[in-house]
């Protein structure tokens, strides 16, 4: 009898040890690994220099925030090679593998990400605010944020303040036959007012390649011209540059192509800078998931390009010294590749021979100047 009792006790003890061992194994499997890294997935419809620059900027900013790819964070990039169906499948695969943030660059990639119907936080780039908002509505309550394109008026006016601090009036070239120009000038006028500046519309004839006589109303000591290619895409830049030079008026622009063709300087949005903003946003989401509900952020113009003719007029050393660390401005000549990967406009095509703009001989469009000898 004693032997039977001892045998039962031994069997019970073995069973208890096995049960406890099995219970411990289950909990060990359920407990996430302490070495598990955040997983950020990036989907692109194609791989080109612009998209690669955005990705480089994102990686650099994440690294500055202690998120080292392959060490403290996993970043995977899927190039769909212009195949939208493939892009959608890549997104679904990222979701299945447990990505924490999905970054979609350019419109087709964002469409594919939205079609995946996932609750994964979606961060977009390479589209306008209107397009981004449309995708956010299509996802209903799901989290969508990102870096979107928009006007750069604030940065342009800050540049004018730096290079021409006595400025009071900013003349903006417009097409006089545009019946909706006043409505389109509202945002620019409001941004100028915040800087203590007044906007004056300066009519430009694109067909006649001429500048209105209103240019004579501008005081060279307190006035500049700002060519906004968003308002006047087909601007006769050479005619405008010649007229401004004759009247000794500084000509600023919002794009690098205009600087190559004669404008003094411009603050431009460049892909690497977009990537830096993107990396900052992704890092915030990883630290605090609620950041995935943040409003869309406008891509900032942080790259200053200056015409070679401005070398004697622009104190580049002072500009670099005074640049705010948060702005991350890159000062560059418009005809020389910058220190970061970015997209440069092609040299403008040679247009038909130009006429005379109100008595001002207009030179033929300049080609990209030769880089100075080092």
C-alpha positions, 0 to 999 in steps of 0.5 A: 500500500505504501509502495502504491502511494509512493508511486502515485506521488512520483507520477503526480510530481512528474506531471506537475513538473511537465505542466509547469515546464510547458506553461513556461514555454508558452509564455516565453513564446508569447513574450515579444523579444526585447531585441525586436526592432521597429519595422518601417516599410517603404513602397515606391512605384519606381526607383529614380533619383528624386525618390532615392534622395527622399529615402536618403534624407529619411534614413539620415534623419532617422539615424540622427534620432538614434534609429540606425537601419539594421541596428535599431530599426528595420527599413525595407523598400519595395520598388514596384517597377511601375506595376500597380498590382505588384505595389498592392501585393507588396503593401499587403506583404508588409502588413502581414509581416508586421510593419509598424509604419508604411511610407508611400512615395508618389501617387500610384504608391499611395493608391496601392497603400490605400487599397490595401485597406489596412489600419497601419499608419500611412505616411505619404510624400510626393503629392499635393495637399488636395491629393493627400486629403482625398486619400485620407477621406477614402481611408475614413478614420484610418491614420494618414499623414505626411509631407505634401507640396504647397506654396513656399511664399514664407521662405521666399519672403524670408530670403528677400528680407535677408538679401534686400532688408529695405524692401517694402513692395514686392512686385509679382508678375501676372498675366493680365488676361487671367480673370481669376488672378486676384483670388490666386494672389490672396494667399501670397498677399496674406503671407507678405502682410505677415512679413510687413510687405505689400504686393503689387501685381506687375502685368507681363505679356507672355505672347508679346514677351513684354513687361508692363510700364508699371515697372517704372513705378517701383523704387529700386531702393525699396522694391523687388520682383518675385516671379512665382512660377505657380502663378505664371508658369510660362513667364518670359524670364529673360525679358523680365530679367532684362527689364529688372536689371535695367531698372536696377530691381532685384529679381527673385524667383520660386524655382531654380530654372528661373535662377538659371535663366536670370533671376537673382536667387530662389528658395526651392524644395528639394527631395533630400529635404523632403526626406528629412521632414519625412524621417522626422515624422516617422520617428515621431510616430514610432515614439508616439503612435498618436502622431500618425493622426497629425495634420499634413505638413507642407514641404519646406523650401530649404535649398537656396540657389543663387545665380552666378551673376549674383556673386558680387551682390550676395554675401554667401558666408553671412547667409550660411552663418545666419541660417537657422539650424532647424532650416537645414538650408543648403546654399548652392549656385544654380549651375553647380550640383549641390552637396545632396542628391537632388533633381535639377531642371533641364536646361531650357529649350531655345525659344524663338528669337525674342523681341523688344520689351518696352524699348529694352533689348532682350538677350537670348536665353542663357545656357547653363554657365560653365562651373567656375574653376576651383 
